[in-house]
Each structure stands twice: as C-alpha cells, then as structure tokens.
Amino acid sequence: MNRTCRIVINLFAIAYLVALVLLAIGTFGLLGQEEDPLSGVFLLPLGLPWNLMIDPGDGRALVWVAILAPLVNVAILIVLCRFIGKRRAS
C-alpha cells in the first residue's frame, strides 16, 4: 500500500474509534454526560451505504449494523489500496 492509502485508512479508522467512544459516552452517560439517544449519529455517515440497507423494523439489528457498518468500509478501503498497489507494481 502506498502512503496516501495508509493515511486515508488510518484517518477513517480514527474517526470510527472516536465515533464509538462518543457513542459509549452518550449511551451510558460516562464522564458526567447525560444519556443521549443521538450519540450514535456520528457512526451513520461512516457506515454509509450499508446502514441504509437494513430494514428499520428490528431496532436491535439496526444498532449493530450502525456500529459494524464502518468496518465494512475499512475493509473495502484496504482491499482497494492493495489492488491499486499491485497494479502499480506490475
């Protein structure tokens, strides 16, 4: 992988971790914060388009999809960067 790909993947992963921390803080009222049902809003844009493909009827599944969907995007970024790196090497 080239340097630009590593930077993009690392920035995305850092944004994902920050969004998870904010979700935990807002959901459980950690660090003196009030419990906030909108604390997971920062995960939604990181998980697009995968979190839009779930039926909103099951609330529990929707929460887990919102939490795990950004990992799919990280995996896609890693695969794309490796593919680009192999194409440049050949």
C-alpha positions as CSV (number, residue, x, y, z in Angstrom):
1,M,0.0,0.0,0.0
2,N,1.2,3.5,-0.7
3,R,1.4,6.3,1.8
4,T,-1.8,8.0,0.7
5,C,-3.8,4.9,1.2
6,R,-2.4,4.3,4.7
7,I,-3.2,7.9,5.7
8,V,-6.8,7.6,4.4
9,I,-7.3,4.2,6.1
10,N,-5.8,5.5,9.4
11,L,-7.9,8.7,9.4
12,F,-11.1,6.7,8.7
13,A,-10.2,4.2,11.5
14,I,-9.5,7.1,13.9
15,A,-12.8,8.7,13.0
16,Y,-14.6,5.4,13.6
17,L,-12.9,4.9,17.0
18,V,-13.9,8.5,18.0
19,A,-17.5,7.8,17.0
20,L,-17.5,4.6,19.0
21,V,-16.2,6.4,22.1
22,L,-18.8,9.2,21.7
23,L,-21.5,6.5,21.3
24,A,-20.3,4.8,24.6
25,I,-20.1,8.1,26.4
26,G,-23.6,9.3,25.3
27,T,-25.3,5.9,25.7
28,F,-24.1,5.1,29.1
29,G,-23.7,8.6,30.5
30,L,-20.0,8.3,31.1
31,L,-17.7,11.2,32.2
32,G,-20.6,13.1,33.7
33,Q,-22.5,13.4,30.5
34,E,-26.3,12.9,30.3
35,E,-27.6,9.9,28.4
36,D,-28.2,11.0,24.9
37,P,-30.1,8.8,22.3
38,L,-28.5,10.7,19.4
39,S,-24.9,9.8,20.5
40,G,-24.5,7.3,17.6
41,V,-25.3,9.9,14.9
42,F,-21.5,10.1,14.0
43,L,-21.5,6.4,13.1
44,L,-24.1,6.8,10.4
45,P,-22.1,8.7,7.8
46,L,-19.1,6.4,8.4
47,G,-21.2,3.3,7.7
48,L,-23.0,4.5,4.5
49,P,-24.4,2.9,2.4
50,W,-24.5,-0.3,4.4
51,N,-26.6,1.0,7.2
52,L,-29.3,2.1,4.8
53,M,-29.7,-1.5,3.5
54,I,-31.2,-2.8,6.7
55,D,-35.0,-2.9,7.4
56,P,-35.6,-0.5,10.3
57,G,-38.3,-2.8,11.7
58,D,-35.8,-4.6,14.1
59,G,-34.3,-2.0,16.3
60,R,-31.6,-4.2,17.8
61,A,-30.3,-5.2,14.4
62,L,-30.2,-1.6,13.3
63,V,-28.0,-0.7,16.3
64,W,-25.5,-3.4,15.5
65,V,-25.5,-2.6,11.8
66,A,-24.8,1.1,12.6
67,I,-21.9,0.0,14.9
68,L,-20.3,-2.5,12.5
69,A,-21.0,-1.0,9.1
70,P,-17.9,1.3,9.1
71,L,-15.8,-1.8,9.4
72,V,-17.1,-2.9,6.0
73,N,-15.9,0.4,4.6
74,V,-12.5,0.0,6.2
75,A,-12.2,-3.5,4.7
76,I,-13.2,-2.1,1.3
77,L,-10.5,0.6,1.6
78,I,-7.9,-1.9,2.5
79,V,-8.7,-4.2,-0.4
80,L,-8.8,-1.3,-2.9
81,C,-5.5,0.0,-1.7
82,R,-3.9,-3.4,-2.0
83,F,-5.4,-3.8,-5.5
84,I,-4.1,-0.4,-6.6
85,G,-0.7,-1.2,-5.1
86,K,-0.5,-4.5,-7.1
87,R,-1.5,-2.8,-10.3
88,R,1.2,-0.1,-9.9
89,A,3.9,-2.8,-9.2
90,S,3.1,-4.8,-12.3
